[in-house]
Amino acid sequence: MAANAVRSSPYWHWQPQRDTTESSPRRLTKDKPRMQHRKLTPALTRFVTSPARRIVMRQVAELRRRIARQPHAIHYFHRVDDPYCQLMLQALPELQHRFDVTLIPHVIEQLQPQMYPAPDLLSAYSAIDAKRLARLYRLPFPQIVPGATSGEREKASRALVARTRSPRFFAEALDIGTAFWSGASVADGAHPAGDAAALRTGEALLEKLGHYASATVFYGGEWYWGLDRLDHLERRLLGLGLGKNPNESVHYDRTWRGLFEPVGEPIARQTPLEYFFSARSPYSYLGFFQAQKFAAAHGLDLELKPVLPMVMRGMAVPQAKRIYILTDSKREAEKFGLEFGRIVDPLGPGIERAYAVAHWAHAAGQSEAFFASLLPAIAAEAIDVASDSGLRKVVARAGLDWRSATQALAGKRWRDWVTGHRSEMTDLGLWGVPCLKYGDTVAWGQDRFWVIREALTDGPAPS
């Protein structure tokens, strides 16, 4: 049903409208040019994010497992050159020690390139972020020696794929990963090297099950990425009564637990919290209200820096990625008590109109009020900001004057405003949203406020 709903949604193409003026507006066309993008529809997003659908899917998965008399199997997808995997190799055996589950590893080597618009930037940032997570959870992490060759990666991957059926896979994979990241030669050990076909099998299974990333686990029809989403899996396993200890609890919640508790004496800090975001991004919506609360809790000024959505910056967001983002955002929204899922996609004119008004509101010192009204309108209330009626609701709720806002719609300066924010992000080595910056500390993701909190306590987060 989900796939059919996606297939039936209209195709739209984002392209510049040729014009003799220097800052001509862009438009959406329904022709079939060389690059196309589907707009999200309210019916589709309500269906994909429905809690009732999730409950039914979980019940069906559990029923099928019982009928087949299968164990509670957690499928884990491992890639040797993904630093987050080095952490998962340590976290998953610990999870198995606490819950009555079976771990089934799969080794992959190649990623789907269309899913990663900035692979080099992602690789560089992931190494920094994984080390931060390792410190947060007190997990060993090797000193990374840059410049591992493709030959070493292939050698390590084949050594790992030959060990997937070994009961010591996680320990052996951890040793191989440590050698790989440290720049040491990967020892073949007692196992013969696996072949490329076995790696392709793992990659095909990952795609068939509906994901695109390594360091992910698949359990009962649902995906969980990295240490950051193990708390959702833990709660699900607890709900099924799979904890080996009757007092078992969630362990992997350090990225959000205690975020808003005071850091020392309340003071007014001179350095602002900068928040880079897109009005179309579900994660930006979630992060915005976290940013507001975090800034207020820690005496920070909040500087909002909107950028164009990735699609309007020429970056593709394929279907499987969008579906995962929607379902994951819904889980995260529920965790923080936010509504999410009734979406009217603002792609194109909706974004342009909203950002034109936002620039005017920014000049009046009211951008925070405007975005506090705009973001839930898009992500949770099915308000079409491409229409006058929809945008007027947003403006009125922010306490702003609609007549003045309509005059702002004709302005073009907002383009330089958001382009400047994008340039700042690029200079920081970042490409996606949301991003956080506090002084010299930079982090990517709505779930990285803990990095900023550490910077408030200890100074700039080490890289």
BELUR-V492948 format. One record per pair of residues at least 12 apart in sequence whose ideal C-beta (glycine too) atoms are under 6 Angstrom apart, sorted by the first residue. I is the first residue (numbers start at 1). GAP is how many residues later the second one is. D is the distance in whole Angstrom. If there is no record, write none. Layout:
BEGIN
<<I GAP D> <I GAP D>>
END
This chain:
BEGIN
<<5 39 5> <5 42 6> <6 313 6> <9 29 5> <9 32 5> <9 35 6> <11 25 5> <12 16 5> <12 25 6> <12 27 5> <13 16 6> <13 20 5> <13 23 5> <14 23 6> <14 298 6> <23 389 4> <28 320 4> <37 274 5> <39 306 4> <39 308 5> <40 303 5> <40 305 4> <42 300 6> <42 302 6> <42 340 5> <45 296 6> <45 298 4> <46 295 6> <46 296 6> <48 278 5> <49 277 5> <49 281 4> <49 292 3> <57 164 5> <58 162 6> <61 159 4> <61 160 4> <71 31 4> <72 29 5> <73 29 5> <73 31 5> <74 27 5> <74 29 5> <74 143 5> <74 145 5> <75 29 5> <75 143 4> <76 16 6> <76 29 5> <76 141 5> <77 29 5> <77 31 6> <77 129 5> <77 137 5> <77 139 5> <78 27 6> <78 29 5> <79 29 5> <79 135 4> <80 76 4> <80 77 5> <80 100 5> <81 72 5> <82 132 4> <82 133 5> <83 43 5> <83 44 5> <83 47 4> <84 46 5> <84 131 4> <84 142 5> <85 129 6> <85 130 5> <86 91 5> <87 46 6> <87 52 6> <87 140 6> <88 127 5> <89 81 5> <89 84 5> <89 85 5> <90 49 5> <91 136 6> <93 77 5> <98 146 6> <98 150 6> <99 138 5> <99 143 5> <99 144 6> <100 142 5> <105 59 5> <105 64 5> <106 96 4> <107 53 5> <107 54 4> <107 95 5> <108 94 4> <108 95 5> <108 106 6> <109 48 4> <109 90 5> <110 93 6> <112 100 5> <114 202 6> <114 204 5> <115 97 4> <115 206 6> <117 198 4> <118 313 4> <121 308 6> <121 310 5> <127 17 6> <128 335 5> <133 94 6> <136 118 5> <142 36 5> <142 39 4> <142 40 5> <144 37 5> <145 37 6> <145 38 3> <155 31 5> <156 20 5> <156 24 5> <156 30 4> <157 42 6> <158 35 4> <158 36 5> <159 17 6> <159 27 6> <159 34 6> <160 13 6> <160 16 6> <161 33 4> <161 37 5> <161 38 6> <162 29 4> <162 30 6> <162 31 6> <162 32 4> <163 28 6> <210 110 6> <211 12 5> <212 108 6> <227 25 6> <228 27 6> <228 219 6> <230 22 4> <231 19 5> <231 21 5> <231 22 5> <232 99 5> <234 16 5> <255 192 5> <255 195 5> <259 190 5> <260 33 6> <260 37 4> <263 193 5> <263 194 5> <266 33 6> <267 32 6> <268 31 5> <269 30 5> <269 31 5> <271 168 5> <272 29 4> <272 31 5> <273 22 5> <273 27 4> <273 29 5> <273 165 5> <274 29 5> <274 31 6> <274 163 4> <275 16 5> <275 29 6> <276 29 5> <276 149 5> <276 157 6> <276 159 4> <277 156 5> <277 157 4> <278 29 6> <278 31 5> <278 155 5> <279 75 6> <280 29 4> <280 66 6> <281 152 5> <282 43 6> <282 47 4> <282 97 6> <283 151 6> <283 163 5> <284 149 5> <284 150 5> <285 90 5> <285 94 4> <286 46 6> <286 47 6> <286 160 5> <287 147 4> <287 159 3> <288 87 5> <290 159 6> <294 155 5> <298 158 6> <304 63 5> <305 116 4> <306 112 6> <307 111 5> <307 114 5> <307 115 5> <308 110 6> <339 41 4> <340 39 6> <340 40 5> <342 38 6> <342 39 6> <342 40 4> <343 36 6> <344 38 5> <344 40 4> <346 32 5> <346 39 5> <349 37 5> <350 35 5> <350 36 4> <353 38 6> <353 56 6> <354 20 6> <354 31 5> <355 59 5> <355 63 6> <356 52 5> <356 53 5> <356 55 6> <356 58 5> <357 48 5> <357 51 5> <358 12 6> <359 55 4> <359 58 5> <360 48 3> <369 29 4> <370 28 5> <373 21 5> <373 24 4> <373 25 4> <374 20 5> <377 17 5> <428 14 5> <430 14 6> <434 12 5> <436 12 6> <436 16 6> <438 14 5> <438 17 5> <440 20 4> <441 14 4> <441 19 5> <441 20 5>>
END
